[in-house]
Amino acid sequence: MIGFAFTIIPAGLTMDLVHDREIKARYMLRLNGVGFHIYFSSYLIMMIGLYMVSYIGLLIIVAAFGVKSLIIPQAFGALALLYFLYMPAAILFSAVMSYMFDKSETARQFYPNLVTTLGFITYTIVALVDMLVEGSDVNPAQILHIILTIIFPPYIPFGLMYYINKVYLECSIFNTCDNLSASDYMTTEIIVLFVVTVVSIPTWYLMLRVADSIKLGGSWQSALWMKSPRKTYNLDQLQENGVGVSEGEDDDVKQERENVAAALQDTSSTSPVLIYDLGKTYKKDTGKSNPCKRNKESEQFCAVKNVSFEVKQSQVFGLLGPNGAGKTTTLSIMTAEESASWGKVQICGENIQSSLSSVFEVMGYCPQHDALWQNITVAEHIAGYAEIRGIRRDQVKLLVDMYVKGLEIEEHKDKKSKDCSGGTKRKLSYILSMLGQPRVVLLDEPSTGMDPKSKRFLWNSILSSFQDERSAILTTHSMEEADALCSSIGILVRGSMRCIGPIQHLKNKYGRGYTLEVKVKPNRAPVSISNASSPSHVISAEKGNSIIKQVQQKVIETFPNATLDEQFEERLIYKVPQTDVMSLALIFEMLEKIKSDGLVDEYALSQTTLEQVFLQFARQQEEEDDKEENGDIVSHIS
């Protein structure tokens, strides 16, 4: 029972680590400056404190029940000392094993049962082998005991109990229990348990560092304080694999790549964010894909393909695109949550090659999915992260009050995050990303679920915050938000940057000029089809059609290259190219004349919106996805 207790307790305690990674809280803490040593040292101290309660309780139970083999002072001392040393080793081992799981619920159901069962099975095997082959020159039980002690720490509590009981059993047979000394308990097997337990503490701590680095997008070399092998970008090699720069690439995208390459070579560049030819591939399973490499051995899905862009000081850069275009993947690479397959990410002059980079201390991140602890209140979240960011305690309360008042979540301040609405959680995530005035902030759809008033406060906060040396990257599905906040945007389609530049430039380049909406006088337009058989309607219809033709003729005279995009009842919608609009004053003068002639009731002339430009590229992704899906179906049939 004691062996089971000392095995299952650390296994259960470390499940919180899986939960932290599952909700992305571990990533958020890292980005806020909580490095590996701080995170796990504090965690180890807390876990040992909790473990100590159980440890003392079990020793009291052993003494209270008077188990003869264990209450002998020398045996009790060996038991107490080894189990005390075993605490940090067991917690570190369980922490390493927690990286086998991505879901805390799975880990909670599976891992404690696994280690206790295997611990008991290995103990049983050692005991049986020891009894069956006792007296031989080579002791296989001892060899097995040493191996299990080294590679499987959960065996240690069971092994100690077995060999302490064995010492007592042997002395009982020869009636020498009254003469037992400490040296009698220093058998080879028990000494091995002590030595391996002590040595395993730094060993498992180092293995934990490696596992954590790899899980967070780093490498085992960086975890061991070694230089990580840098991924190099070879354009010729990538083109052979079908990953090179796309044919017919947009001139602005090509120019942006050249600008970034020049900025990377320029030591005087002040741009806080430089992304050059960034690429990320995954192994292709099923469904829609964007192939980066096709051969007999493998087929890959290209989530990000040769993306380059620069974010300058005091700039809010909009990274737009349909779902699945690669926006969140790009941000994940920038935060080292994912590793890049190729390319370069430089933030504040430092290349991001490892999750251990110190540059994350000057970054803020509002993830797409809220990384919040369920049982911590809104105010506690803000206060905790504020202190992590180095904000003085006497200012923390003022900061909490300022943000909760501005975003109108005062009534939710003392609520646990699990009891908050989705909009309140998004507000909290935004607040956490802005604490400490980081130089670069990544905002992944920050306004989702917010009411209009809170959204307006958020917009004002963003516009006022990113000045001087501070910059931000914003992803959003709201074109109104992008238009209001971003000075420059890039649109991703199937992992590739299809256009980039100032918003007005993109409207002029990709928009179809202007949209003209004309409403013919209602009493002179055709009426409903239900009265089409009446003579009066026939006359009215003919007259209405005549008026529409006159309006169409006037529009073509005014805008020679205009095209009728939509017609519904008396409404006519035209697409007018930029070349037809030489002077807005003359255009409105002509439209007013048409109106004064009694042909139209009202009209509206508007420039192409950012949303229309975005939808144009979104349709491209849908068409390319459909084309590839149909191609896959044909290939399967053939």
C-alpha positions as CSV (number, residue, x, y, z in Angstrom):
1,M,0.0,0.0,0.0
2,I,2.8,2.4,0.9
3,G,4.5,1.7,-2.5
4,F,1.2,2.5,-4.3
5,A,0.8,5.7,-2.3
6,F,4.3,7.1,-3.0
7,T,3.9,6.2,-6.7
8,I,0.4,7.6,-7.4
9,I,0.7,10.9,-5.6
10,P,3.4,12.5,-7.9
11,A,1.6,11.0,-11.0
12,G,-1.6,12.8,-10.0
13,L,0.0,16.1,-9.1
14,T,1.7,16.6,-12.4
15,M,-1.4,16.5,-14.5
16,D,-1.7,20.3,-14.1
17,L,1.3,20.5,-16.5
18,V,-0.7,18.9,-19.2
19,H,-3.6,21.3,-18.6
20,D,-1.3,24.3,-18.8
21,R,-0.1,23.2,-22.2
22,E,-3.6,22.2,-23.3
23,I,-5.1,25.7,-22.7
24,K,-1.8,27.3,-24.0
25,A,-1.1,29.0,-20.6
26,R,2.4,27.6,-20.7
27,Y,3.0,29.4,-24.0
28,M,1.6,32.6,-22.6
29,L,3.8,32.4,-19.5
30,R,6.8,31.9,-21.6
31,L,6.0,34.9,-23.8
32,N,5.6,37.0,-20.7
33,G,9.1,36.2,-19.5
34,V,8.5,33.1,-17.3
35,G,11.3,30.9,-18.6
36,F,11.9,27.2,-18.0
37,H,13.8,27.4,-14.7
38,I,11.4,29.9,-13.1
39,Y,8.3,27.9,-14.2
40,F,9.5,24.4,-13.2
41,S,11.4,25.5,-10.1
42,S,8.4,27.2,-8.6
43,Y,6.2,24.2,-9.7
44,L,8.6,21.7,-8.1
45,I,8.7,23.6,-4.8
46,M,4.9,23.8,-4.8
47,M,4.5,20.1,-5.6
48,I,7.0,19.1,-3.0
49,G,5.1,21.1,-0.5
50,L,1.9,19.2,-1.3
51,Y,3.7,15.9,-1.5
52,M,5.2,16.6,1.9
53,V,1.8,16.5,3.5
54,S,1.2,13.0,2.2
55,Y,4.7,12.0,3.0
56,I,4.4,13.0,6.7
57,G,0.9,11.4,6.9
58,L,2.2,8.1,5.5
59,L,5.1,8.0,8.0
60,I,2.6,8.6,10.8
61,I,0.4,5.8,9.6
62,V,3.4,3.4,9.4
63,A,4.4,4.3,13.0
64,A,0.8,4.2,14.3
65,F,0.1,0.7,12.8
66,G,3.4,-0.6,14.1
67,V,4.5,-2.6,11.1
68,K,7.3,-4.7,12.6
69,S,9.6,-4.7,9.5
70,L,9.3,-0.9,9.2
71,I,9.3,0.4,12.8
72,I,12.8,-0.7,13.5
73,P,14.6,2.6,13.8
74,Q,17.2,1.8,11.1
75,A,14.5,0.6,8.7
76,F,12.2,3.6,9.5
77,G,15.2,5.9,8.9
78,A,16.0,4.3,5.5
79,L,12.4,4.5,4.5
80,A,12.0,8.1,5.5
81,L,15.2,9.3,3.9
82,L,14.8,7.5,0.6
83,Y,11.2,8.6,0.2
84,F,12.2,12.2,1.0
85,L,14.8,12.0,-1.8
86,Y,12.4,10.3,-4.0
87,M,9.9,13.2,-4.0
88,P,11.7,15.5,-6.4
89,A,12.8,12.6,-8.6
90,A,9.3,11.3,-8.9
91,I,7.8,14.7,-9.6
92,L,10.4,15.4,-12.3
93,F,9.9,11.9,-13.9
94,S,6.1,12.4,-14.0
95,A,6.6,15.9,-15.5
96,V,8.7,14.4,-18.3
97,M,6.1,11.7,-18.9
98,S,3.4,14.3,-19.0
99,Y,4.7,15.3,-22.5
100,M,3.2,12.1,-23.8
101,F,-0.2,13.6,-23.5
102,D,-2.0,16.6,-25.1
103,K,-5.3,16.3,-23.2
104,S,-5.4,16.6,-19.4
105,E,-8.4,14.4,-19.2
106,T,-6.6,11.6,-21.0
107,A,-3.6,12.0,-18.9
108,R,-5.6,11.9,-15.7
109,Q,-7.4,8.7,-16.6
110,F,-4.5,6.9,-18.0
111,Y,-1.2,7.9,-16.5
112,P,-1.7,7.3,-12.7
113,N,-3.1,3.8,-13.4
114,L,-0.2,3.1,-15.8
115,V,2.7,3.9,-13.4
116,T,1.1,2.2,-10.4
117,T,0.3,-1.0,-12.4
118,L,3.8,-1.1,-14.0
119,G,5.4,-0.4,-10.6
120,F,3.6,-3.3,-9.0
121,I,4.2,-5.6,-11.9
122,T,8.0,-4.9,-12.0
123,Y,8.1,-5.3,-8.2
124,T,6.4,-8.7,-8.4
125,I,8.8,-9.8,-11.2
126,V,11.8,-8.9,-9.1
127,A,10.4,-10.6,-6.0
128,L,9.6,-13.8,-8.0
129,V,13.0,-13.9,-9.7
130,D,14.8,-13.3,-6.4
131,M,12.9,-16.2,-4.7
132,L,13.3,-18.6,-7.6
133,V,17.0,-18.2,-8.3
134,E,18.2,-17.5,-4.8
135,G,21.7,-18.9,-4.1
136,S,23.1,-18.8,-7.7
137,D,26.4,-17.2,-8.4
138,V,24.8,-14.6,-10.7
139,N,21.8,-12.8,-9.1
140,P,19.4,-11.9,-12.0
141,A,17.0,-10.3,-9.6
142,Q,19.7,-7.9,-8.5
143,I,20.6,-7.0,-12.1
144,L,16.9,-6.5,-12.9
145,H,16.5,-4.4,-9.8
146,I,19.4,-2.1,-10.8
147,I,18.0,-1.7,-14.4
148,L,14.5,-0.9,-13.2
149,T,15.8,1.6,-10.6
150,I,17.6,3.5,-13.3
151,I,15.0,3.5,-16.1
152,F,11.7,3.4,-14.2
153,P,11.6,5.5,-11.0
154,P,8.0,4.4,-10.0
155,Y,9.6,1.0,-9.2
156,I,11.7,2.6,-6.5
157,P,9.1,2.7,-3.7
158,F,8.1,-0.9,-4.3
159,G,11.8,-2.0,-4.5
160,L,12.6,-0.3,-1.3
161,M,9.7,-1.9,0.6
162,Y,10.7,-5.4,-0.8
163,Y,14.4,-5.2,0.2
164,I,13.7,-3.7,3.7
165,N,11.2,-6.5,4.3
166,K,13.8,-9.0,3.0
167,V,16.3,-7.8,5.6
168,Y,13.7,-8.2,8.4
169,L,12.6,-11.6,7.0
170,E,16.2,-12.9,7.1
171,C,16.9,-11.7,10.6
172,S,13.6,-13.3,11.8
173,I,14.7,-16.6,10.5
174,F,18.0,-16.4,12.4
175,N,16.5,-14.6,15.4
176,T,19.0,-11.7,15.0
177,C,16.5,-8.8,14.7
178,D,17.5,-7.4,18.0
179,N,21.0,-6.9,16.8
180,L,20.2,-5.1,13.5
181,S,22.3,-2.0,12.7
182,A,22.3,0.6,10.0
183,S,24.9,-1.3,8.1
184,D,22.5,-4.3,7.8
185,Y,20.2,-2.1,5.7
186,M,23.1,-0.9,3.5
187,T,22.7,-3.8,1.1
188,T,23.8,-3.4,-2.5
189,E,20.2,-3.2,-3.6
190,I,19.3,-0.4,-1.1
191,I,22.5,1.5,-1.8
192,V,21.6,1.4,-5.5
193,L,18.2,2.9,-4.7
194,F,19.8,5.8,-2.8
195,V,22.5,6.5,-5.4
196,V,20.2,6.3,-8.4
197,T,17.5,8.5,-6.7
198,V,20.0,11.3,-6.0
199,V,21.6,11.1,-9.5
200,S,18.2,11.0,-11.2
201,I,17.1,14.4,-9.9
202,P,19.4,16.5,-12.1
203,T,19.1,13.9,-14.9
204,W,15.3,14.1,-15.1
205,Y,15.5,17.9,-14.7
206,L,17.7,18.0,-17.8
207,M,15.4,15.6,-19.7
208,L,12.5,17.8,-18.7
209,R,14.2,20.8,-20.2
210,V,14.7,18.9,-23.5
211,A,11.1,17.7,-23.6
212,D,9.8,21.2,-22.8
213,S,12.0,22.9,-25.4
214,I,10.9,20.4,-28.2
215,K,7.2,20.7,-27.2
216,L,7.4,24.5,-27.3
217,G,8.9,24.5,-30.8
218,G,12.6,24.5,-29.9
219,S,15.3,22.0,-30.3
220,W,17.1,19.6,-28.0
221,Q,20.4,21.3,-28.8
222,S,19.2,24.7,-27.5
223,A,17.9,22.9,-24.4
224,L,21.3,21.6,-23.7
225,W,22.9,25.0,-24.2
226,M,24.2,23.9,-27.6
227,K,24.0,25.9,-30.8
228,S,20.9,24.9,-32.7
229,P,21.4,23.9,-36.4
230,R,20.0,26.8,-38.4
231,K,17.6,26.0,-41.1
232,T,18.9,27.5,-44.4
233,Y,16.7,28.6,-47.3
234,N,17.8,27.3,-50.7
235,L,15.6,28.6,-53.4
236,D,16.8,26.2,-56.1
237,Q,16.3,23.2,-53.8
238,L,12.8,24.4,-52.9
239,Q,11.8,24.9,-56.5
240,E,12.8,21.4,-57.3
241,N,10.3,20.2,-54.6
242,G,7.6,22.5,-55.9
243,V,7.9,25.1,-53.2
244,G,9.6,28.0,-55.0
245,V,8.2,31.4,-55.6
246,S,4.9,31.2,-57.6
247,E,4.8,32.1,-61.2
248,G,3.0,35.4,-61.8
249,E,3.7,36.6,-58.3
250,D,2.3,40.0,-57.5
251,D,4.8,42.8,-58.0
252,D,4.2,44.3,-54.5
253,V,4.8,40.9,-52.9
254,K,8.0,40.5,-54.8
255,Q,9.1,44.0,-53.9
256,E,8.3,43.4,-50.2
257,R,10.5,40.3,-50.2
258,E,13.4,42.3,-51.7
259,N,12.8,45.0,-49.1
260,V,12.9,42.5,-46.2
261,A,16.1,40.9,-47.6
262,A,17.7,44.4,-47.7
263,A,16.5,45.2,-44.2
264,L,18.0,42.0,-42.9
265,Q,21.4,43.0,-44.3
266,D,21.1,46.5,-43.0
267,T,22.4,46.7,-39.4
268,S,20.8,50.2,-39.0
269,S,17.3,48.9,-39.7
270,T,14.8,49.8,-37.0
271,S,11.9,47.6,-38.2
272,P,10.9,45.5,-35.1
273,V,9.5,42.6,-37.3
274,L,11.1,41.1,-40.4
275,I,9.7,37.9,-41.9
276,Y,11.6,36.5,-44.8
277,D,10.5,33.6,-47.1
278,L,8.7,31.8,-44.2
279,G,7.5,28.3,-44.8
280,K,5.8,25.6,-42.8
281,T,4.8,22.1,-44.0
282,Y,3.0,19.3,-42.4
283,K,2.6,15.7,-43.4
284,K,-0.5,15.4,-45.6
285,D,-3.2,13.1,-44.3
286,T,-6.5,13.5,-46.1
287,G,-8.8,16.2,-47.4
288,K,-7.8,19.4,-49.1
289,S,-4.2,20.2,-49.4
290,N,-1.7,22.6,-50.8
291,P,1.2,20.3,-51.9
292,C,4.7,21.5,-51.2
293,K,6.4,18.3,-52.1
294,R,5.2,15.3,-54.0
295,N,7.2,12.1,-54.3
296,K,6.8,8.4,-53.7
297,E,7.8,8.6,-50.1
298,S,5.8,11.5,-48.8
299,E,3.2,14.1,-49.6
300,Q,3.2,17.4,-47.6
301,F,0.7,20.1,-46.8
302,C,2.0,23.6,-47.1
303,A,0.4,25.8,-44.4
304,V,2.7,28.7,-45.1
305,K,4.5,29.2,-48.3
306,N,7.3,31.8,-48.8
307,V,5.7,34.6,-46.8
308,S,7.7,37.8,-46.4
309,F,6.7,41.1,-44.8
310,E,8.1,43.9,-42.7
311,V,6.4,45.7,-39.8
312,K,7.8,49.1,-39.1
313,Q,7.8,51.1,-35.9
314,S,4.5,52.6,-34.9
315,Q,2.7,50.4,-37.5
316,V,-0.3,48.1,-37.1
317,F,0.1,45.5,-39.9
318,G,-3.0,43.6,-40.9
319,L,-2.5,39.9,-41.7
320,L,-5.8,38.9,-43.4
321,G,-7.0,35.8,-45.2
322,P,-9.9,33.2,-45.2
323,N,-10.0,30.4,-42.7
324,G,-7.1,28.0,-43.3
325,A,-5.0,30.6,-45.1
326,G,-2.1,30.4,-42.7
327,K,-2.5,33.4,-40.4
328,T,-2.5,31.6,-37.1
329,T,0.3,29.3,-38.2
330,T,2.4,32.4,-39.1
331,L,1.8,33.8,-35.6
332,S,2.6,30.5,-34.0
333,I,6.0,30.4,-35.7
334,M,6.7,33.9,-34.6
335,T,6.0,32.9,-31.0
336,A,8.0,29.6,-31.4
337,E,4.9,27.6,-30.7
338,E,5.6,26.0,-34.1
339,S,9.0,25.6,-35.8
340,A,9.5,26.9,-39.3
341,S,10.3,24.5,-42.1
342,W,12.4,27.2,-43.7
343,G,12.7,31.0,-43.7
344,K,13.7,33.6,-41.2
345,V,11.9,35.4,-38.4
346,Q,13.6,38.4,-36.8
347,I,12.0,40.3,-34.0
348,C,13.7,43.4,-32.5
349,G,16.9,42.4,-34.1
350,E,17.0,38.8,-32.8
351,N,16.4,35.7,-34.9
352,I,13.7,33.4,-33.5
353,Q,15.3,29.9,-33.6
354,S,14.2,28.6,-30.2
355,S,11.5,28.9,-27.6
356,L,14.2,29.9,-25.2
357,S,14.8,33.2,-26.9
358,S,14.9,36.2,-24.6
359,V,13.1,38.4,-27.2
360,F,9.7,37.1,-26.1
361,E,10.0,39.3,-23.0
362,V,9.3,42.3,-25.2
363,M,6.4,40.6,-27.0
364,G,2.7,40.4,-26.2
365,Y,0.3,37.9,-27.6
366,C,-3.5,37.7,-27.7
367,P,-4.1,34.2,-29.0
368,Q,-7.1,33.1,-31.0
369,H,-8.2,30.8,-28.3
370,D,-8.2,32.2,-24.7
371,A,-5.3,30.8,-22.6
372,L,-7.0,31.3,-19.3
373,W,-7.1,29.2,-16.1
374,Q,-10.7,28.3,-15.3
375,N,-10.6,28.8,-11.5
376,I,-8.7,32.1,-11.5
377,T,-10.7,35.3,-11.5
378,V,-10.4,38.1,-14.1
379,A,-8.7,40.5,-11.6
380,E,-6.3,37.7,-10.5
381,H,-5.3,37.0,-14.1
382,I,-4.5,40.7,-14.7
383,A,-2.7,41.1,-11.4
384,G,-0.6,37.9,-11.9
385,Y,0.5,38.7,-15.4
386,A,1.2,42.4,-14.4
387,E,3.6,41.3,-11.7
388,I,5.2,38.8,-14.1
389,R,5.8,41.8,-16.5
390,G,7.5,43.7,-13.7
391,I,4.8,46.2,-12.9
392,R,5.1,47.5,-9.3
393,R,2.5,46.1,-6.9
394,D,1.3,49.5,-5.9
395,Q,0.3,50.1,-9.5
396,V,-1.2,46.8,-10.2
397,K,-4.6,47.6,-8.7
398,L,-4.8,50.9,-10.6
399,L,-4.0,49.0,-13.8
400,V,-6.7,46.4,-13.1
401,D,-9.3,49.1,-12.5
402,M,-8.3,51.0,-15.6
403,Y,-8.7,48.1,-17.9
404,V,-11.8,46.5,-16.5
405,K,-13.5,49.9,-16.5
406,G,-12.4,50.8,-20.0
407,L,-13.6,47.4,-21.4
408,E,-16.7,47.5,-19.2
409,I,-16.1,44.2,-17.3
410,E,-16.2,45.7,-13.8
411,E,-19.1,43.5,-12.8
412,H,-17.1,40.4,-14.0
413,K,-13.9,41.4,-12.2
414,D,-14.2,38.8,-9.4
415,K,-15.7,36.1,-11.6
416,K,-13.7,33.0,-12.4
417,S,-12.9,32.8,-16.1
418,K,-14.9,29.6,-16.5
419,D,-18.0,31.7,-15.6
420,C,-17.3,34.5,-18.0
421,S,-18.8,34.9,-21.5
422,G,-16.8,34.5,-24.6
423,G,-16.7,38.3,-25.1
424,T,-15.4,38.9,-21.6
425,K,-12.7,36.3,-22.1
426,R,-11.5,38.0,-25.3
427,K,-11.3,41.3,-23.5
428,L,-9.2,39.7,-20.8
429,S,-6.9,38.1,-23.3
430,Y,-6.4,41.5,-25.0
431,I,-5.6,43.1,-21.6
432,L,-3.0,40.4,-20.8
433,S,-1.3,41.0,-24.2
434,M,-0.9,44.7,-23.5
435,L,0.5,44.6,-20.0
436,G,4.0,46.0,-19.6
437,Q,3.8,47.9,-23.0
438,P,5.6,45.3,-25.1
439,R,7.3,46.5,-28.2
440,V,5.6,44.0,-30.5
441,V,2.1,42.6,-29.9
442,L,0.4,39.9,-31.9
443,L,-3.4,40.2,-31.9
444,D,-5.1,37.2,-33.3
445,E,-8.8,38.2,-33.8
446,P,-8.9,40.2,-30.5
447,S,-12.4,41.7,-30.9
448,T,-14.3,38.5,-31.5
449,G,-17.4,38.4,-29.4
450,M,-17.1,42.0,-28.2
451,D,-20.1,44.4,-28.2
452,P,-19.7,47.6,-30.3
453,K,-18.9,49.9,-27.4
454,S,-16.1,47.6,-26.1
455,K,-14.9,47.1,-29.6
456,R,-14.6,50.9,-30.0
457,F,-12.6,51.2,-26.8
458,L,-10.3,48.4,-28.0
459,W,-9.8,50.2,-31.3
460,N,-9.0,53.5,-29.6
461,S,-6.6,51.6,-27.3
462,I,-4.8,50.0,-30.2
463,L,-4.5,53.3,-32.1
464,S,-3.2,55.2,-29.1
465,S,-0.8,52.4,-27.9
466,F,1.2,51.6,-31.0
467,Q,3.1,54.8,-31.5
468,D,6.8,55.6,-31.3
469,E,8.7,52.3,-31.2
470,R,5.8,49.9,-30.6
471,S,4.2,47.8,-33.4
472,A,1.5,45.2,-33.8
473,I,0.3,42.5,-36.1
474,L,-3.5,42.1,-36.3
475,T,-5.5,39.2,-37.8
476,T,-9.2,39.7,-38.1
477,H,-12.2,38.8,-40.2
478,S,-13.7,42.3,-39.8
479,M,-12.7,44.4,-42.8
480,E,-14.1,47.4,-40.9
481,E,-11.6,46.7,-38.1
482,A,-8.7,46.3,-40.5
483,D,-9.6,49.5,-42.3
484,A,-9.8,51.4,-39.1
485,L,-6.6,50.1,-37.4
486,C,-4.1,49.0,-40.1
487,S,-1.8,51.3,-42.1
488,S,-0.8,48.3,-44.2
489,I,-2.1,44.8,-44.8
490,G,-1.2,41.6,-46.5
491,I,-3.7,39.0,-47.7
492,L,-2.9,35.3,-47.4
493,V,-4.5,32.7,-49.7
494,R,-3.7,29.0,-49.2
495,G,-0.5,29.9,-47.3
496,S,0.9,32.4,-49.9
497,M,1.0,36.2,-49.7
498,R,-1.2,37.3,-52.6
499,C,-1.1,41.1,-52.1
500,I,0.5,43.5,-49.7
501,G,0.6,47.3,-49.2
502,P,-1.3,50.3,-47.9
503,I,-5.1,49.8,-47.9
504,Q,-5.8,52.6,-50.4
505,H,-3.2,51.2,-52.7
506,L,-4.8,47.8,-52.6
507,K,-8.3,49.3,-53.2
508,N,-7.0,51.1,-56.3
509,K,-5.0,48.1,-57.6
510,Y,-7.4,45.2,-56.9
511,G,-10.7,47.0,-56.7
512,R,-12.9,47.5,-59.7
513,G,-12.9,51.2,-59.3
514,Y,-16.3,52.4,-58.1
515,T,-19.8,51.0,-57.5
516,L,-22.7,53.0,-58.9
517,E,-26.2,52.2,-57.6
518,V,-29.1,53.8,-59.4
519,K,-32.8,53.7,-58.4
520,V,-35.2,54.4,-61.2
521,K,-38.4,56.4,-60.3
522,P,-40.7,53.8,-58.8
523,N,-43.8,55.0,-60.6
524,R,-42.0,54.7,-63.9
525,A,-40.4,51.3,-63.5
526,P,-41.9,47.9,-64.1
527,V,-44.3,46.7,-61.5
528,S,-44.9,43.2,-60.1
529,I,-45.4,40.3,-62.5
530,S,-48.7,39.4,-60.8
531,N,-50.5,42.2,-62.8
532,A,-48.7,41.5,-66.0
533,S,-51.9,40.6,-67.9
534,S,-53.6,43.9,-67.3
535,P,-53.5,46.4,-70.2
536,S,-52.5,49.2,-67.9
537,H,-49.6,47.2,-66.7
538,V,-48.4,46.4,-70.2
539,I,-48.3,50.2,-71.0
540,S,-46.5,50.8,-67.6
541,A,-44.1,48.0,-68.2
542,E,-43.2,49.3,-71.7
543,K,-42.8,52.8,-70.3
544,G,-40.7,51.5,-67.4
545,N,-38.4,49.5,-69.7
546,S,-38.0,52.5,-71.9
547,I,-36.9,54.6,-68.8
548,I,-34.4,51.9,-67.8
549,K,-33.0,51.8,-71.2
550,Q,-32.6,55.6,-71.1
551,V,-30.9,55.4,-67.7
552,Q,-28.6,52.7,-69.0
553,Q,-27.7,54.8,-72.0
554,K,-27.0,57.8,-69.9
555,V,-24.7,55.7,-67.6
556,I,-22.8,54.3,-70.5
557,E,-22.4,57.8,-71.9
558,T,-21.0,59.0,-68.6
559,F,-19.0,55.8,-67.9
560,P,-18.1,54.2,-71.2
561,N,-16.5,51.1,-69.6
562,A,-19.1,50.6,-66.9
563,T,-20.7,47.1,-66.6
564,L,-24.1,46.2,-65.2
565,D,-23.3,44.0,-62.3
566,E,-26.8,43.5,-60.9
567,Q,-30.4,44.5,-61.6
568,F,-33.4,44.0,-59.3
569,E,-36.7,45.7,-60.0
570,E,-35.9,49.4,-60.3
571,R,-32.4,49.1,-58.9
572,L,-29.4,49.0,-61.2
573,I,-25.9,48.4,-59.9
574,Y,-22.9,49.2,-62.1
575,K,-19.2,48.5,-61.7
576,V,-17.3,51.6,-62.9
577,P,-13.5,51.2,-63.6
578,Q,-11.1,53.7,-62.1
579,T,-10.2,55.0,-65.6
580,D,-13.8,56.3,-66.1
581,V,-13.6,58.5,-63.0
582,M,-11.3,61.4,-64.0
583,S,-13.0,64.0,-61.8
584,L,-15.5,63.4,-59.1
585,A,-16.9,66.9,-59.5
586,L,-17.8,66.3,-63.1
587,I,-19.2,62.9,-62.3
588,F,-21.6,64.2,-59.7
589,E,-22.6,67.0,-62.0
590,M,-23.6,64.5,-64.7
591,L,-25.4,62.3,-62.2
592,E,-27.4,65.2,-60.8
593,K,-28.4,66.1,-64.4
594,I,-29.8,62.6,-64.9
595,K,-31.7,62.9,-61.6
596,S,-33.0,66.3,-62.5
597,D,-34.3,64.9,-65.8
598,G,-36.6,62.7,-63.8
599,L,-35.1,59.5,-64.8
600,V,-33.8,58.3,-61.4
601,D,-35.0,58.8,-57.9
602,E,-31.6,58.4,-56.2
603,Y,-28.1,57.3,-56.8
604,A,-24.9,56.4,-54.9
605,L,-21.3,56.3,-56.0
606,S,-18.8,54.6,-53.7
607,Q,-15.3,53.4,-54.0
608,T,-14.5,49.7,-53.8
609,T,-14.3,48.6,-50.2
610,L,-11.6,46.6,-48.5
611,E,-14.1,43.9,-47.9
612,Q,-14.7,43.6,-51.7
613,V,-11.0,43.2,-52.2
614,F,-10.8,40.6,-49.5
615,L,-13.8,38.6,-50.9
616,Q,-12.1,38.7,-54.3
617,F,-9.1,36.8,-52.8
618,A,-11.4,34.6,-50.7
619,R,-13.1,33.4,-53.8
620,Q,-9.7,32.6,-55.3
621,Q,-9.0,30.2,-52.3
622,E,-12.4,28.5,-52.8
623,E,-11.9,28.1,-56.5
624,E,-8.4,26.6,-56.0
625,D,-9.6,24.3,-53.2
626,D,-12.5,23.1,-55.4
627,K,-10.1,22.6,-58.4
628,E,-7.7,20.6,-56.3
629,E,-10.5,18.5,-54.7
630,N,-11.9,17.7,-58.1
631,G,-8.4,16.8,-59.3
632,D,-8.0,14.4,-56.3
633,I,-11.3,12.8,-57.1
634,V,-10.3,12.2,-60.7
635,S,-6.9,10.8,-59.7
636,H,-8.6,8.4,-57.3
637,I,-11.1,7.3,-59.9
638,S,-8.4,6.8,-62.5
